Amino acid sequence: MRASFVFSEVITGLRRNITMTIAMILTTAISLGLLGGGLLIVRLIDNTEKLYYDKVEVSVFLTNDVSASDGQCQQQICSGLRQSLDNNAIVEDVVYQNRDEAYARFKEIFAAQPELVKLTRPESLPASFRVKLKDPQRFDAISKEYTGKVGVLRVVDQDVLLNQLFEFFGSFRNATFAVALVQALAALLLISNTIQVSAFTRRTEVGIMRLVGATRWYTQLPFLIEAVVAGLTGAILALAGLFFAKGTFVDDVLKAPIEANIIAPLGYADVFQVSLLLFPIGAVISAITGYVTLRLYVRL
Amino acid sequence: MIRLEHVSKVYKTSTRPALDDVSVNVDKGEFVFLIGPSGSGKSTFLRLLLREEVPSKGTLVVADWNVGRLSRRRVPRLRQRIGCVFQDFRLLSNKTVAENVAFALEVIGKPRHTIKKVVPEVLELVGLEGKADRMPHELSGGEQQRVAIARAFVNRPLLLLADEPTGNLDPDTSQDIMLLLERINRTGTTVLMATHDHSIVDAMRRRVVELHLGKVVRDDARGVYGVGR
């Protein structure tokens, strides 16, 4: 096979349909960029989940009378619960937080809403045990064991609250993937259309190639390479777009929640790793689209 | 070289067969005219030889290939042994004369040094030495057909199929093209030419196979165009 001949055919083909080629590359770039964006959100969710799971706690709130009468957790009910939690095999760490400490933390959290702080009295906040589990997924075991015990008001898992946050992230990711899918469909149709136009404009060459005995593979290859070149160029643009987006506005938008430790930071290494996936995806999808188009619509 | 045994071809869209129980033998090195009115089956005959179509019935052998049973993968091998010339030349307008001829070798993967050697040789054979760098639109009709013949012959085919090669040319130029085809035939290449050109057939006095409504109605060893009509 003459590589130089095949590549000169590819360049001729791409140049002949320059506007179609540009449209094909841009659409591919946008769909790959959105796909990359979706993958980055998945990565962000994973990193954030890790961040939270490291900190996630179970709160065992104590009843009002225990909270009011035993500020240092020295009486039988409170110390008995602490001992039981300390000795529990699935518990990693237990911290007692009395009513005053709970009020101090409340004031800290709601410092921005002084009216709320003014309305809330220390007596309305229960004392609690902040329990860190060895495996955050084992909340059920703790809840079952301590709910209803004397002195226990209720057992709350922060994980439940987090799940709502992750559900929000998840729906954002799904929306991005949905747009990427529609874009990908448009890109596939455009690649298919460009190949058909390309084959039509080169019908004399293709006809002669068939007549003189060029193999089907030799005849198809320039068209397939054209599609793959478009896919790879789209991937390069998508990569550039993702880096540009991170550098210009994603970092700014996420700056505050990252500093507040609400979400995990997203590094250039994350963007680079995701972008590397876009190259094989772009190339393989373009090649398959090209091949199917040639089989179905173009007589070679 | 060519053997058709009771070959029929029926297209899906037609009720009448395009070729109907045709049996013809063409020996290596023969020069054969295929004549008949439009719709008589000449084009189908040529398309079957090229394996553009598959016979509906019968056996068709070209060189040693049983064309009807040839797998799709082996069709290019058959076509590499057959050269084709058409009425409309089918040259690539964006390539020079030499590039047009070289194209036929490039696309079958011939090495560059072979192409460099044989292209000037075949251009000389067809009388186009010195015009290698011209573009097709700079040539006369006759010269364009010479380029097409050079392209068809450059890979030294066993069989040359010519479909109305003089259809677009004036009588003098047609005469030159026929002399060229004769020259190629003298090198041992079998030539099968479909034509409507009475004067050429009458002047050359070669074998004539006449088709009418898909049947062979005449096969004369040294025939003329209009005998018995």
Boltz contact constraints between the chains, C-beta under 6 A:
constraints:
  - contact:
      token1: [A, 1]
      token2: [B, 109]
      max_distance: 6.0
  - contact:
      token1: [A, 2]
      token2: [B, 106]
      max_distance: 6.0
  - contact:
      token1: [A, 2]
      token2: [B, 109]
      max_distance: 6.0
  - contact:
      token1: [A, 5]
      token2: [B, 106]
      max_distance: 6.0
  - contact:
      token1: [A, 209]
      token2: [B, 107]
      max_distance: 6.0
  - contact:
      token1: [A, 211]
      token2: [B, 84]
      max_distance: 6.0
  - contact:
      token1: [A, 212]
      token2: [B, 104]
      max_distance: 6.0
  - contact:
      token1: [A, 213]
      token2: [B, 76]
      max_distance: 6.0
  - contact:
      token1: [A, 213]
      token2: [B, 79]
      max_distance: 6.0
  - contact:
      token1: [A, 213]
      token2: [B, 80]
      max_distance: 6.0
  - contact:
      token1: [A, 213]
      token2: [B, 108]
      max_distance: 6.0
  - contact:
      token1: [A, 214]
      token2: [B, 107]
      max_distance: 6.0
  - contact:
      token1: [A, 214]
      token2: [B, 108]
      max_distance: 6.0
  - contact:
      token1: [A, 215]
      token2: [B, 76]
      max_distance: 6.0
